Amino acid sequence: MSRNATSDTRKKDTREKIALGGLIVKAGLRFEKRALLLGALIELQQRLKSDDSERARLTAIGAEAFGNESE
């Protein structure tokens, strides 16, 4: 049973990583260097810690992008 739980956990982790990679593609950043993407994400994490209005602004942009998926 422990083996199945481990396998399920790994599958869930893999699906999550694939979905997160899809966000990079959807944002139009597929061909950017990994170092740039990581740097941008680290800076974003720092900004979000200190600025709730930035979180709200970016959430609205993302929600709009998901709403326009058919385009």
PyRosetta script that sets phi, psi and omega in degrees:
from pyrosetta import init, pose_from_sequence

init()
pose = pose_from_sequence("MSRNATSDTRKKDTREKIALGGLIVKAGLRFEKRALLLGALIELQQRLKSDDSERARLTAIGAEAFGNESE")
pose.set_psi(1, -37.9)
pose.set_omega(1, 178.1)
pose.set_phi(2, -61.5)
pose.set_psi(2, -35.5)
pose.set_omega(2, 179.9)
pose.set_phi(3, -65.1)
pose.set_psi(3, -41.6)
pose.set_omega(3, 178.4)
pose.set_phi(4, -66.6)
pose.set_psi(4, -39.4)
pose.set_omega(4, 179.0)
pose.set_phi(5, -63.4)
pose.set_psi(5, -41.5)
pose.set_omega(5, 178.0)
pose.set_phi(6, -64.1)
pose.set_psi(6, -42.7)
pose.set_omega(6, 179.3)
pose.set_phi(7, -63.3)
pose.set_psi(7, -43.7)
pose.set_omega(7, 178.9)
pose.set_phi(8, -63.5)
pose.set_psi(8, -40.1)
pose.set_omega(8, 178.3)
pose.set_phi(9, -63.2)
pose.set_psi(9, -43.1)
pose.set_omega(9, 179.2)
pose.set_phi(10, -65.4)
pose.set_psi(10, -40.5)
pose.set_omega(10, 178.6)
pose.set_phi(11, -63.8)
pose.set_psi(11, -43.2)
pose.set_omega(11, 178.6)
pose.set_phi(12, -62.3)
pose.set_psi(12, -42.9)
pose.set_omega(12, 178.6)
pose.set_phi(13, -62.2)
pose.set_psi(13, -42.6)
pose.set_omega(13, 179.7)
pose.set_phi(14, -63.6)
pose.set_psi(14, -45.1)
pose.set_omega(14, 178.9)
pose.set_phi(15, -61.2)
pose.set_psi(15, -39.9)
pose.set_omega(15, 179.5)
pose.set_phi(16, -63.5)
pose.set_psi(16, -43.5)
pose.set_omega(16, 179.6)
pose.set_phi(17, -65.5)
pose.set_psi(17, -38.7)
pose.set_omega(17, 177.3)
pose.set_phi(18, -63.6)
pose.set_psi(18, -43.4)
pose.set_omega(18, 178.8)
pose.set_phi(19, -62.3)
pose.set_psi(19, -40.9)
pose.set_omega(19, 178.9)
pose.set_phi(20, -66.0)
pose.set_psi(20, -38.2)
pose.set_omega(20, 174.9)
pose.set_phi(21, -62.0)
pose.set_psi(21, -36.4)
pose.set_omega(21, 177.1)
pose.set_phi(22, -61.6)
pose.set_psi(22, -32.2)
pose.set_omega(22, 177.2)
pose.set_phi(23, -65.8)
pose.set_psi(23, -37.8)
pose.set_omega(23, 177.1)
pose.set_phi(24, -61.1)
pose.set_psi(24, -45.0)
pose.set_omega(24, 179.3)
pose.set_phi(25, -63.9)
pose.set_psi(25, -46.6)
pose.set_omega(25, -178.3)
pose.set_phi(26, -61.1)
pose.set_psi(26, -32.6)
pose.set_omega(26, 179.8)
pose.set_phi(27, -78.0)
pose.set_psi(27, -3.8)
pose.set_omega(27, 178.8)
pose.set_phi(28, 81.3)
pose.set_psi(28, 23.2)
pose.set_omega(28, -175.2)
pose.set_phi(29, -110.8)
pose.set_psi(29, 17.2)
pose.set_omega(29, -174.8)
pose.set_phi(30, -53.4)
pose.set_psi(30, -37.8)
pose.set_omega(30, -172.1)
pose.set_phi(31, -100.4)
pose.set_psi(31, 8.4)
pose.set_omega(31, 176.7)
pose.set_phi(32, -76.9)
pose.set_psi(32, 154.8)
pose.set_omega(32, 179.3)
pose.set_phi(33, -68.8)
pose.set_psi(33, 145.7)
pose.set_omega(33, -178.8)
pose.set_phi(34, -59.9)
pose.set_psi(34, -37.6)
pose.set_omega(34, 179.9)
pose.set_phi(35, -62.7)
pose.set_psi(35, -39.0)
pose.set_omega(35, 178.4)
pose.set_phi(36, -65.3)
pose.set_psi(36, -44.9)
pose.set_omega(36, -179.6)
pose.set_phi(37, -62.7)
pose.set_psi(37, -44.3)
pose.set_omega(37, 179.2)
pose.set_phi(38, -64.5)
pose.set_psi(38, -42.9)
pose.set_omega(38, 177.9)
pose.set_phi(39, -60.6)
pose.set_psi(39, -42.8)
pose.set_omega(39, 179.3)
pose.set_phi(40, -64.2)
pose.set_psi(40, -41.4)
pose.set_omega(40, 179.9)
pose.set_phi(41, -68.0)
pose.set_psi(41, -37.5)
pose.set_omega(41, 177.6)
pose.set_phi(42, -65.4)
pose.set_psi(42, -43.7)
pose.set_omega(42, 177.7)
pose.set_phi(43, -64.3)
pose.set_psi(43, -40.4)
pose.set_omega(43, 177.7)
pose.set_phi(44, -60.2)
pose.set_psi(44, -44.1)
pose.set_omega(44, 179.6)
pose.set_phi(45, -58.9)
pose.set_psi(45, -41.1)
pose.set_omega(45, 179.1)
pose.set_phi(46, -67.0)
pose.set_psi(46, -41.2)
pose.set_omega(46, 178.2)
pose.set_phi(47, -64.2)
pose.set_psi(47, -41.6)
pose.set_omega(47, -178.0)
pose.set_phi(48, -65.0)
pose.set_psi(48, -30.0)
pose.set_omega(48, 177.4)
pose.set_phi(49, -64.4)
pose.set_psi(49, -32.5)
pose.set_omega(49, -171.1)
pose.set_phi(50, -109.0)
pose.set_psi(50, -2.4)
pose.set_omega(50, -173.7)
pose.set_phi(51, -146.0)
pose.set_psi(51, 96.6)
pose.set_omega(51, -180.0)
pose.set_phi(52, -65.5)
pose.set_psi(52, -29.5)
pose.set_omega(52, 179.8)
pose.set_phi(53, -69.1)
pose.set_psi(53, -32.2)
pose.set_omega(53, 176.4)
pose.set_phi(54, -66.8)
pose.set_psi(54, -40.1)
pose.set_omega(54, 176.4)
pose.set_phi(55, -59.2)
pose.set_psi(55, -46.5)
pose.set_omega(55, -179.5)
pose.set_phi(56, -64.6)
pose.set_psi(56, -42.3)
pose.set_omega(56, -179.8)
pose.set_phi(57, -62.3)
pose.set_psi(57, -47.0)
pose.set_omega(57, -178.4)
pose.set_phi(58, -70.2)
pose.set_psi(58, -33.5)
pose.set_omega(58, 175.9)
pose.set_phi(59, -63.1)
pose.set_psi(59, -40.8)
pose.set_omega(59, 178.4)
pose.set_phi(60, -64.0)
pose.set_psi(60, -41.6)
pose.set_omega(60, 178.2)
pose.set_phi(61, -62.4)
pose.set_psi(61, -45.5)
pose.set_omega(61, 179.9)
pose.set_phi(62, -64.8)
pose.set_psi(62, -42.3)
pose.set_omega(62, 178.9)
pose.set_phi(63, -61.4)
pose.set_psi(63, -40.2)
pose.set_omega(63, 177.5)
pose.set_phi(64, -64.2)
pose.set_psi(64, -42.0)
pose.set_omega(64, 179.1)
pose.set_phi(65, -63.0)
pose.set_psi(65, -41.3)
pose.set_omega(65, 177.2)
pose.set_phi(66, -67.1)
pose.set_psi(66, -32.9)
pose.set_omega(66, 178.1)
pose.set_phi(67, -68.8)
pose.set_psi(67, -21.6)
pose.set_omega(67, -178.9)
pose.set_phi(68, -103.2)
pose.set_psi(68, 27.4)
pose.set_omega(68, -175.3)
pose.set_phi(69, -61.0)
pose.set_psi(69, -27.2)
pose.set_omega(69, -177.4)
pose.set_phi(70, -76.1)
pose.set_psi(70, -11.8)
pose.set_omega(70, -178.2)
pose.set_phi(71, -82.1)
pose.dump_pdb("model.pdb")
